Amino acid sequence: MAVTKEELHRLIDQITDPADLEIAYEALRAVVESDQDQSWFWTEYWQAGEREADEDKASGRISGPFGTADEAVRHLDRAAAKGGNDED
């Protein structure tokens, strides 16, 4: 959804309650001042991966938890030897 600055200003002008205006201000400020180092997380590409991971988790297509990185690597090695099926 594309919104113009004019439309945003029009919405803000409709806010009459000072408490609501403060909430809108804080929300907009958070967007403007957001840490650009984290902006990748909100890209459509990354969000698609997040949705895929959520679906995998909900469907039980996950492994672990593992106590160490070595345990995880051994698990992946065994899965690769079985032809990619990582279910043990």
C-alpha positions, 0 to 999 in steps of 0.5 A, spaced: 500 500 500 503 506 497 501 512 501 503 519 500 505 524 505 499 528 503 495 522 505 499 521 512 498 529 514 491 528 512 490 523 517 494 526 522 490 532 522 484 528 524 487 526 530 484 530 536 486 527 542 492 529 545 494 522 547 492 519 541 497 524 537 502 522 542 501 515 540 502 517 533 508 521 534 512 515 537 510 510 532 512 515 526 518 517 530 520 509 531 519 508 524 524 514 522 529 513 527 529 505 526 536 502 526 538 501 519 542 495 520 536 491 522 532 494 516 533 487 512 529 484 517 523 487 514 524 486 507 519 482 503 525 477 501 526 476 509 519 476 511 518 470 506 523 466 509 520 468 516 513 465 514 517 459 511 520 457 517 514 458 521 510 453 517 516 448 517 516 449 525 508 448 525 509 442 521 514 439 525 519 440 520 525 442 524 531 438 528 534 439 535 535 442 539 542 441 539 547 441 545 553 443 541 554 445 534 558 439 533 551 435 535 548 439 530 553 438 524 553 430 526 546 430 525 546 434 518 552 429 516 547 423 518 541 426 514 546 428 508 548 420 508 541 418 508 539 422 502 537 429 505 532 426 510 534 430 517 529 426 521 532 421 526 
